[in-house]
Amino acid sequence: MRFVDLLRATVFLLAVEATALAIAAITAALNEDSNHLVIVAAAWWLSAIVIGLWLGRRSAEQAPVRQLLAAAKTATSLPSSSPARLTVMRLWPFGAFAVASVALAPLLATVPACGAGMAILNALAWRNREALVSAVEDRDGVTFYVEETGWLSPIKLVRTPGLRRDLLRDRHGAGAR
């Protein structure tokens, strides 16, 4: 699975999670007639938006992405693994947290309210990482793939030659010269 696809899926999943948790929190708060919780949650969500936008600016994101890309090992063949399996292996903590938070919503409406804010914050903080990786791939003519590791292991990348980039570069670059 391409790394940019995993980053795109992560941001999408976090946005869906934030929406589901916000709906669960608001529903639980309204069932308890707790307008106070809705107001506090809305303030937290607005704060999470501001913090996420601040953390997601390009200059703040470059260091962790640069370290991960630099640690990628070079390979001449694509890693053999299922994209669906890799997505589940990498993103299962987000899904598990969302399910647990929604399950706790009738008892503790603050749990999904806090979780929604964290999902908003992380989705906005991660929104530019795909563009950063794509820019490096285009610049260097490589493609980064996610290597299959254990469920709790840190992510590892494999760098492969960009298979079609040379053809596209020749086709577009030849006419410009």
C-alpha positions in Angstrom: 0.0 0.0 0.0 1.3 3.4 -0.9 2.1 5.6 2.1 0.2 8.6 0.7 -2.9 6.4 0.5 -2.5 5.4 4.1 -2.2 9.0 5.1 -5.3 9.9 3.1 -7.2 7.1 4.7 -6.1 8.2 8.2 -7.3 11.7 7.7 -10.6 10.5 6.3 -11.1 8.0 9.1 -10.4 10.6 11.7 -12.9 13.0 10.1 -15.6 10.2 10.1 -14.7 9.3 13.7 -15.0 12.9 14.8 -18.4 13.2 13.2 -19.7 9.9 14.8 -18.3 10.8 18.2 -19.8 14.3 18.0 -23.2 12.9 17.1 -23.0 10.3 20.0 -21.9 13.1 22.4 -24.7 15.5 21.4 -27.3 12.7 21.5 -26.2 11.5 24.9 -26.1 15.1 26.2 -29.6 15.9 24.9 -30.9 12.7 26.4 -29.6 13.8 29.8 -30.9 17.4 29.2 -27.3 18.6 29.6 -26.9 21.8 27.6 -23.8 22.6 29.6 -22.0 19.6 28.1 -23.0 20.6 24.6 -21.6 24.1 25.2 -18.4 22.9 26.7 -17.9 20.3 24.0 -18.5 22.9 21.2 -15.9 25.1 22.9 -13.4 22.2 23.0 -14.2 21.3 19.3 -13.5 24.9 18.2 -10.3 24.9 20.2 -9.4 21.6 18.6 -9.9 23.1 15.2 -7.6 26.0 16.0 -4.9 23.8 17.5 -5.2 21.3 14.6 -4.8 24.0 12.1 -1.8 25.3 13.9 -0.1 21.9 14.3 -0.9 21.0 10.7 1.0 23.9 9.1 3.6 22.6 6.7 6.7 23.8 8.7 5.5 21.9 11.8 4.9 18.7 10.0 8.2 18.4 8.1 10.4 16.9 10.8 8.5 13.8 11.6 7.7 13.0 8.0 11.3 13.7 7.0 12.6 11.3 9.6 10.2 8.5 8.5 11.0 9.0 4.9 14.7 9.0 5.6 14.5 5.8 7.5 12.8 4.0 4.6 14.8 1.1 3.2 15.3 0.9 -0.6 13.8 -2.0 -2.5 13.6 -2.9 -6.2 10.2 -4.7 -5.8 6.9 -3.8 -4.3 6.1 -5.1 -0.9 3.5 -7.9 -1.0 0.7 -7.1 1.3 -3.0 -6.4 1.1 -4.0 -2.7 1.3 -7.1 -3.5 3.3 -5.0 -5.6 5.8 -2.4 -2.8 6.2 -5.1 -0.2 6.7 -6.7 -2.2 9.5 -3.3 -3.0 11.0 -2.3 0.6 11.1 -5.6 2.3 11.9 -7.3 -0.2 14.3 -6.6 2.0 17.4 -8.7 4.8 16.0 -11.6 2.4 15.3 -11.3 0.7 18.7 -11.4 4.1 20.4 -14.4 5.2 18.5 -16.4 2.0 19.2 -15.5 2.2 22.9 -16.4 5.9 23.1 -19.8 5.4 21.4 -20.4 2.5 23.8 -19.7 4.7 26.8 -21.8 7.6 25.5 -25.0 6.6 27.4 -23.0 6.4 30.7 -20.4 9.2 30.2 -21.3 11.6 27.4 -18.0 13.5 28.0 -15.9 10.6 26.6 -17.2 10.9 23.0 -17.2 14.7 23.3 -13.5 14.7 24.2 -12.8 12.0 21.6 -14.4 14.0 18.9 -12.2 17.0 19.7 -9.1 14.8 19.6 -10.2 13.3 16.3 -10.8 16.8 14.9 -7.4 18.0 16.1 -5.5 15.0 14.6 -7.4 15.1 11.3 -6.5 18.8 10.8 -2.9 18.2 12.1 -2.4 15.4 9.6 -4.1 17.0 6.6 -0.9 18.2 4.8 1.3 15.1 5.3 0.0 13.5 2.1 1.1 16.5 0.1 4.5 16.6 1.7 5.1 12.9 0.9 3.8 13.4 -2.7 6.2 16.3 -3.2 9.2 14.2 -2.1 8.0 11.4 -4.3 7.7 13.7 -7.3 11.0 15.4 -6.6 13.0 12.2 -6.1 11.2 10.0 -8.6 10.4 7.4 -5.9 7.3 5.9 -4.3 7.0 5.1 -0.6 5.1 2.0 0.4 4.1 0.8 3.9 5.9 -2.3 5.0 3.9 -4.9 6.9 4.8 -5.0 10.5 3.1 -6.1 13.7 -0.1 -4.6 15.0 1.7 -2.6 17.7 5.0 -2.0 15.8 6.0 1.4 14.5 5.4 2.1 10.9 8.2 1.3 8.4 8.4 2.4 4.8 10.0 0.9 1.7 11.3 3.2 -1.0 10.9 2.0 -4.6 11.7 3.6 -7.9 8.8 5.6 -9.3 7.8 3.2 -12.1 5.8 5.6 -14.3 7.4 8.9 -13.3 10.2 8.5 -15.9 7.7 8.1 -18.7 5.7 11.1 -17.6 8.8 13.2 -17.1 10.1 12.3 -20.6 6.7 12.9 -22.2 6.2 16.3 -20.5 9.9 17.3 -20.3 10.8 16.5 -23.9 8.5 19.1 -25.4 9.6 21.8 -23.0 13.3 21.6 -23.9 
